[in-house]
Amino acid sequence: MANNNLARAESNEQTPTHLETWENVKKALCKELGDDVFSSWFGRAQLDEFRDGTAFLSVPTAFLKQWIQTHYATHLERCWKAECSDVHRIAVSVRSPMRKMPPEPAKKPKQAARRVDEPLISESPQSEKDFLKPTNAQGFSGSLLDRRMTFDTFVDGNPNALATAAARQVSASANKNLSAFNPLYIHASVGHGKTHLLQAIAWEAQGKEVLYLTAEHFMYRFVAALKSQSALAFKDRLRGIDLLIIDDLQFLQGPQMQKEFCHTLDALIDGARQVVVAADRPPHELEALNERIRSRLAGGLLVEIENPDYDLRRGILERRIDMVRVACPGFHVPDDVLSYIAANVTTNGRDLEGAINRLLAHHQLAETPITMDMAELKLRDLIRSHEQRQVKVEDIQKLVCKQYNVSKQDLLSARRTRSIVWPRQIAMFLCKAMTPRSLPEIGKRFGDRDHTTVLHAVRKVEDLVGRDETIAREIETLKRELSE
């Protein structure tokens, strides 16, 4: 009996350790690859199990699995080994909507509690019925639609009021064979509710020819059509859609892909078919898109979802807790803890949901009540004491040019003299450290350079800052000026 108790205790200690290791790995990947690249390829990855030196990760699509294994296996392995010396292998699989749970240790009590906790931490659906992959008369199966992402479950408030009203109007008009605000373009930072609104539109207009696609899925379908020599049929079917919804447009890459998307956009809008698009920035800031697409999108209604205020954050927390209580009725968060989280976790809705998931995990695994002390300890990395000033790439380039007596043309040029290369590397380092731009986006803003060039610059400056006090003070001075 004593051995069984010890085994249970060790199991309960390992689970949060590996989950926390995975959180650290994700932070390292995000820092190395940039927010946009990380969100695109790793945002939906989750740790299913750690067993016998192997980290078992899962992603929702085969395309994501293949892309990660082809392009980011080295990054993933390096970050894992930096956090956990015990890892010898990383396995990536495709999870089904109703995925199997990892095998439980023998005689482990409270198996049901762990099963409740698993989907809440990973954000995977609780059952197969939660997801639908609709196929319309045009022969398209779109990206997965989550049944829980409807207007009824969307938490609205002042920051998203206009976007919500526009989305409702578009779905209502689509059901009457009309187009409204065409195209509707919704932009916001990660975790502000863009995807929820887009899927809510798709659910409301299910009686029509609706196609909801992520930019990733659009590219995948187009490449598959080219390989199967059915590109013409693909284009014809796509232009027969009544309502086309494209999510995460910022990830649409490649001249041929953008050309086809632009032709589709023109055909649908000119034919009074509704188009809804979401991205993390307004069209004029999507430098990777060609000018014609940006101009076409800017001609519709542009709506921004602003950062959530206190009331909206509180509403998101309360809605998340209500969802948790369906599966875990005994879960309770004191009002003072709820107010503390709403006041201090100010970034986005995903961090708010992550805060509740984290409290739930520690509550169930440690079997302790949720208190203010517990919340302050477990959520300390999510807390932001103040909002930092938003620094732009142009601000950094301007200050560096002034500080080092070079022109912006020099920074963007191919010149490789020391007097130009060093200021350019510092500017790239500051862009990575002080803006949300990804490495490819930064390279684009510095003369269309490759992301590996930016990464080299960042690592070089980081290394020198750690070894040279003069350079460290120099960088801190620049950061202080940019923040003021």
Secondary structure, DSSP 4 states (H G I P E B T S, - for coil): -HHHHHHHHHHHHHHHHHHHHHHHHHHHHHHHH-HHHHHHHHTT-EEEEEETTEEEEEES-HHHHHHHHHHSHHHHHHHHHHH-TT--EEEEEEPPSSPPPPPPPTT-S-HHHHHHHHHHHH---SSGGGEE--B-TTS-B-S-EETT-STTT----GGGHHHHHHHHHHHHHHTTT---SSSEEEE--TTSSHHHHHHHHHHHTTTS-EEEEEHHHHHHHHHHHHHTT-HHHHHHHHTT-SEEEEE-GGG---HHHHHHHHHHHHHHHHTT-EEEEEESS-GGG-TTS-HHHHHHHHTSEEEE-PPP-HHHHHHHHHHHHHHHHHH-TT----HHHHHHHHHH--S-HHHHHHHHHHHHHHHHHHT----HHHHHHHTTTT--SSPPP---HHHHHHHHHHHHT--HHHHHS----HHHHHHHHHHHHHHHHHS---HHHHHHHTTS--HHHHHHHHHHHHHHHHH-HHHHHHHHHHHHHHH-
